[in-house]
Amino acid sequence: MSRSRRASAWLLSLLLAASLAGCSGPASDGKPPSADSEPMEISVAFWDLAETMAQDDPALKLLEQKLNITIKPIPIKIENYVQQIQMWASNGQLPDIFSVDAVNSHYYKSWRDRGVIKPIPDDLSAYPSLQAYLSLPGTDDLKDDGKLYFIPRQTYDSTDYNVLDRIVAYRWDLARQAGITREPETWEEFRAMLKAIIDHDPEKKGVRGLTSVGNLLLGGLFWLYSSPAATSDGSGSDFKWIKEDGRYIPAVFSKHSIESLKLLRDFYASGLIDPDLPVTRGEMARDKFAEGKVAALILAGGAQNLDVSIYKERWLKLHPEDTSFYDKVKLLKPLPALDGNRYHAVFKTFWSESYISAKVDDRKMARILELFDYMNTDEFKEMRRFGLENEDFVRENGRIQPLDPDASVMTKYKAFSAFANLLDWDGMFKLNPDYVGITPEAREAQRELVDYSMRETRKQAYEPRLTRLSTPAKDGFTIFDSDDMIRVMISDLPVEAAWQSIIDGYKEKGLDRMVEEVNARARELGIE
């Protein structure tokens, strides 16, 4: 898609979302939950749910009452959620519903083939709102032998918006105090800004350079320099295939990838990356950034994550009444790659999936489908976006008016807001001017970044059909490029030697055989 058409699509999506936000109602676009159904407990493993449900949440309680269910949260840690779910699957202890980024992985295929997960019924006519959600473009491509074994949790309706899935925030206030007068637009300028902040240390805190809320986000910045299609969601099974020298290969193994790794090593060896980055996790990284102990931070979740987890939950506690956060913190725009073009990270239009354990009986399955059905109604969407009527908003002339424009539904109803992501991320509405989950300043920063990306970036060509392709060698093959980047970054070996050692390790695991099988299958399918 051309840049002008992408920009037009971006504008059209905002106009459409705005029109939906202004509708009177809540509309009952799905069948109402069964008022006379028996009470039922549903266990759910979902990030942050157990912790947030420790506090009373009126919105979640209202949901439970409406559906006559009790949500039983199963604790799960973001640090090892995949291993935890694999262990549950092995010993028969899966909760009723769980979410994980498993599609294309060997363990997903194992769960499917062993009957560990329940397929979604073909006939969803009793659940019209869920049926509408699962009729979105691309869903049929996720089926195996005509069956869908999970609910994809949509982020955006186009990968153009994946620019928001890996953002870099930097301390512009510290940069200006260090003598920087121009926001960075190239790798050289970004490098110079980090060095100036570290050298001048304006607040005398021993400030360090770049860090991240998690290692798997690192590639979302550095791969863009020389091998943009190598960006990965961290699952190990979403690697993209590009055609290079006449054959398809995983983009991470492109001959150009080495330049991204050299750039990463240069940043690290020059002291521009926090040496603690390999062991830094979410809360620690956010604290460091808010406290001025690091100059820049890679995070996921777009401007909303920055606005809630750093500005509202940290900055305002450190600097009460200081509302100039977005004058002091800026978002890095996509930088020119080695070939002169600008790219943004590309993943899928959904991130992770919700699964239903095969252990649930037919009665519970029906209630779970009823829950997912309700979560795609206008009534539910209104509550997740605006809160509770007469408590958080009122209707005036058919439009929703927040009672406190500065209040955040996500902060006020943390458990409900976490649970609401079980079906989808509601990403497109979060780009809407009527969305009250972020401050106007955050919305403007987000709009500026998206507009710039729509106008200036492109995507490296890759063949998405090959990511879903199944071959004997590919089905069990995983590429954890974020771990590999860390190994290269901290290694004492030259970059070329460190990277070759990693490639050799993948070859021992069947890389060459996988590439041969995929190319042979691509030829059979007429994929050129």
N, C-alpha and C positions, 0 to 999 in steps of 0.2 A: 504494500500500500504506500502511495506517495505521501510525502510529508504534509502536503496541503490537504489531502483526503483524510489523513489521520487527525489533523487539527480540526477539520470539519466534523468528523465523527465524535471527537471530544466535546465540541460545542453542542452537538445534537444530543449526546448522552446527558449533558447537564440540563438542557431544556426539557427533555423527557422526564428526568428525575424530579425537576422542579414542579412539573405539572402533576406528577403523582403525589408529591408532598402536599400540594394544595388541595387535593380532593377532600370533600367533606366525607364524613363517615367515621368510624371504622367500617369498612366493607366486610361482609361475611362471604368471602370468596371460597371458603371451604365449608364442609359440613360441620355443624356445631358438635363439640365433644359430647359424648353420652353422659347426660346428667345422672342417669340411674345406674351407671356402671359401678361395679364393686371397687373398693379401694385397692390399689396395687402399688407395690414398691418396685422401682426400676433402678438398677445399679448402673452407674455411669463413671467411666474413667476418662477424665478430661483435664487438661492442664489448668491449674490454679483453682479448680472447682472446689476441691475439698477444703483448701485453705480459706477461700472466700465464703464458703457456706458455714464456717465457724461463727460468722456474724449474722444476725437476723437480717433478712432481705425481704421487704414487703412485696417487691415485684415478683420474686421467685415464688414466694408463698402464694400469691394470687394465681400464678400459673399452676401450681400444684393443686390448689383448690378447684380451679376451673376444670382440670382434667381428672380430678379425683385420683391423683398419683402422689407418691412420695419419692423424691429423688434421693437415692443413696449414693453419695459421692465416694469413689474409690481413690485413695491418694495415689498420685503418679507424679514423678519428677521429670522435668524437662531434660535433665542431664542424662537420663538413661531410660527414657520412656519406651524406646523400641525394644531394648533387652527385657524390660519388665513385661511388656505385652507378649513377647515371644515366650517368656517363662510361663506366663498364665496359660497361653495356648497349649504349651507342652504338657502342663499338669492338670488341665481341665478346669482352670479357675478364672476363665475370662468373665468379666462383668457383662451385663446384658448389652450395653452399648459402650464402644470405645472408639477413639479416634487416633489415627496414626497415618503417616505418609508411607504407605506400603505398596501401592500399586506398581506393578512391573517387577517387584522384588521376588526373590525365590521363596521367601517365607509367606508372602501373599498367595503364591501359587500352591504352596504346601497346605495352607489353611483351606483354600478352595477345594483342592483335590481330596483332602482328608475329611471334608465336611465339618470343619471347625467353625466356619462362618455361614450365616444363613443368607441365601440369595433374596433379593427383593422380588416380591411376587410380580408376575407378568401383568396381572390384572389389578390396576390401582384405581379402578373406577369408583370405589368407595372412599378414596382419598384424593379428591380432585386437585387440591392445592399441591400435594406432593407429586401427583402425576404431572401437573404443569411444570413443576421444578425439574423433574427428571426428563422432561421433553426438550430441555435446552439443547442448542446445537452442540454436537460433539459427544453427548452422553452415550449414544449408540456405539461409538468407537471404543468405549470403555468396557463393553460387554464381552464375556467369554462364552462362546457357543450360545449366544443369544440371551445369556443371563447376566444380570448386574448384581455384583456381590457386595456393593458398598454404595454409600451416598457421597458423591464428590462434593466437597465443601468449596463452593465457588468464591473466588476473590473478586475478579473483575470479568467483564464480558469481552475483553481483549487483552492480549499480552502487551499491548502498548503501555498499559498502566503498571506493568511490573517494575517500572522505574521506582515506584513507591515501596517495593518490597526490599530494596537495599538502598538505604539513604545514608549519607555521611553528613553529620552535623558537626560544625566546628565553632570554636569560641572566637568570634569576630571581635569581641571586646578586647581579648588578650592580644589578638593580632594587631589591632590598631595601637594598643599601648606599646607594642614591640616595633612600631614604625611602619607597618604594612598599610598602604593606602588604597589598594585595589583588591577586590575579591578575586580569588584564584580562578582562572579559566583554563589553565594548562597544568600538566603534571609538574612542570618546572616551577610554576607559581605556587602550586599546592605544597611542593617540597620546600620552597623558600619560606612560605608562611609558617609551616611547622617548625622549621629550623629557627626562625626568628623568635617564635614564642618560647621555644626551649632555651635558647641562648639568653634572652632578656629576662625570662621568668618574672613577668611583671608583678605578680602577687607574692613572690618569694615562697612558693610552695613546692619547689622542686618539680615543676610541671613537666610532664612527659608528652610524647607525641600522640600517635594514633592508637586507639584500642577498639575493641568490639564487644558487643554483648554475647558473642559466641563465635568460636572458631569457624563454624560453617559459613559465616557471612563474609569471610575474608575474600573469597573468590568473586563475590558480587561486585567488588571494586577492582581488584588487580587483574582478573582475567580479561577485563574490558580493554586492557592495553594492547593485547596482541592476539587473543583467541576468545572473542566475546561469547561464542556459542558454548564455551566450556562452563559457563555459570551453571551452578547446580543448586537444587533445594536441600541438599544434604542427605537425601534418602539413600544414596548410593546406586539407585536404579533408574534415575531419570536422565542419564547422560544422552546428549544429543549427538547425532551423526552428521558429519560434513563430508563433502567429496573433495579429496585432496590427492593429487597425482593419479587421477583416474579410478580411485576406489573410495568407498565409504569407510570412515574411521571415526571413533569417538573423538569429539572436538578437543577434549583435554589432551589427546596425544598428537595434536597437530604439530608440525615442525615449527610453527610460530609460537607455541606455548612457552618455549624457553625464555622468550623476551619478557613475558609477564613475570616469570619466576626470578629473572635477573633484577627486574625493577623492585619486586618485593624484597629480595635479599639486600639490595642497595638501601632501601628505606630502613630496613632493620639494622644493617651494619652501620649506618650513619646515625643511629640513635633516634630516628624519626618515628619508630614504632615502640610503644611501651613494651619493655622486655617481659613484663608480666602477662602480656596478651595471651600466650598459650594456656595459661591457667585462670584467666579472668572469665567470670561468668556474669550474667545479666545484672543483678543488683549491684555488684561491685563496680562494674563498668559504668553504670548510670550514676552511682554515687561519685565516682572519680570525675566524671564530666561535669556534673552539677557543681561540685566543689572546686573546680578549676585546677584539678590535678592532672588532667590530660587535655590536649588541645583539640582533639577530634574523636568522634565516636561513630562506628558503623552500627546501625541498628535496622531491624525489620519493622514492619507495621506502619510505615509512613509517618506523616505528620501527627496523626492521632497518638501514636506511641510516644513520640517526642513530647507532645503537648501534655499528655496525662502523666506519663511515668517520670518525666524530668521536670517540666515546667510546674505543673500543679502539685505533684507529690514530693518534689525535692527543692526546686528553685525557690518557690514561695515560702518554704519553711526556713531556708537559709537567708532569704532576702524578702522579708514580709513587705507587702505593698509595692514591691518593685515589679511593675508591669512592662518593663522595657526589654523583656527576655528576647523577643524577636528582633530587637536592634542589636543585641549582643551575641545572638546565636544565629548562624546562617546555615542553609543547606547547600552542599556542594553540587554544582551542576555537572552533568556528564562531561568528562575530559576527553580531549582528542586521543585517539588510539595511534598506534604505530603507523597505520596506513593513512592517517590524517582525518578519518571519519570519527564521529562520536557515536557511542553505543550505550545502551542500557542493558541491565541484566534481563534475561528472558527465561521464564519458567513455564507454567501452564496457566490456564484461566481458573484453575482451582488449586488449592494447596491442602493436601491431606484428605483423608476420607473417614467417614463414620461407618463402623461395622456393627452388625448385630450377631451376637453369639448364637451358634446353632443349638445351644442348650435351652433357649427360651421356647416355651410351648406356644401353641397356636393362639391362646387367649392373650398371653403377654405380647406376642408378635403383633396382634391386632392393636393393642394399646400403644405399642411403640410406633407403629405406622400412624396411628391417630395423633400422637405427639408430633411427629415430623410433619404431618399434614397441617396441623395447627400452626407450626412454626413458619409456614409459608403463606399464612393468611395476612391480609392487610391489618387485621386487628392486632396480631402479634407484632408485626413489623412496626406498627405505630408505637407500641409499648417499648420496644427495644430502642427506637430512635428518639422518642420524646419523653418517656417515662409514664407516669400515671396521670390520668386526666383529673383535673381540679387540684392535683397535688403538685404536678410539674408543668402542666400546660392547660390552657382553656381553648375553646373554639370561638373565633370571632369572624363572622361573615364567611363561614365555611372554611376558614384557614386556622391552622394550629398556631397558637401564640404561646411561647414559653413564658412561664411566670418569672423565672430568673434566667436571663440569657447567659449569665456567667456560670451557671451550674452545669455539671457534667453528669449525664445519666450513667456513663461508664464508671465514674467514681462513686456516685451515690448508691448505685445498685450493682456492686461488683460481682456478686454471685450470679445474678440474673444475666448480666452482660457477658460473663464468661460462658454460661450455659447457652445463651442465644447463638453462639458461634458453632453450636453442634451441627446445625444444618448448613449454614453458609456464613461468610464473613461480611455480607452486606456491603461489599466494597464500593460498588457504584454509587450507592446513596451517600456514602461518606465523602464523596466528592461534591455533593450537592450544597448549594449556598444555604439551604434551609436546615442542614444537619447541625444539631446543637451539641454534638459530642466533643467538638473542639472549639477553641477560641477563634474569633475572626482573624486574628493575626496568624494563627497556625493555618487556617484555611487559605489565607492569602499566600503564605509561603509555599503551601502545597500546590496551589493553582499556578504559581510562578514556575515551579519545578516541572509540573506536567506540561504546561504550555511550551516551555523551553525544549523539553524532550520531544514533544510532538513535532516541533518545528525543526529541530537540529539533529536528532539522532536517527539511526537506522538499525536494522537487525542483520546480523550475519546469516547468510543462507544456511539452512540445515533441513534435514528430511525427518519430520516428526513421526512419520509412519514407522520408521526403523526403531524408535524408542520403544514402541509397543510390540514390536515384532518378537516372536518367540522362536528360539532355536535351542538345541540341546546345550550348547556352550554358553549362550547368552542368558538363559533362564537363571543360572546360578551365579552370574558374574556381577560384581559390585565395584564401583569406583568411588572411593571416598576422597575426592580431590582436596577437600579442606584439610584433612589430616596430612595429605601429601604436601600441600603448600607449607604447612607448619614445619614439616620435616626438612624441606629444602631451606626454609627461612633460617632455621636455627643450626643447620648442619655446618660443620667445620670444613667440609669438602667443597670444592668449586661447584657452582650451581649445575654445570653440565654433568659432572660426575654424580652428584646427589640425585639429579632427575633421572639419569640413565639407570641408576641402581633401582629406583622406584619402577621404571618401565620394565626392567628385567624381572622384577618381582611379579608384575602383572602378567608378563609373558609366561612365567612359571605356572600361573593360575589359569592359563588358557586364552590369553589375549589374542594371539595370532589365529588360533582355531575359531574363536568367536568372530573375528573380522572376516575370515574366509566364509563361514556359514552365513553371516548376514549379507555379504555381497552376493553370494550364490542365490539366496532367497530373494534378494532385491531384484536380481535379473529375472527370476521366475515370475515375479509380480509385475515386471515391466517398469520398475522404479529406476530411472536412469540418473 
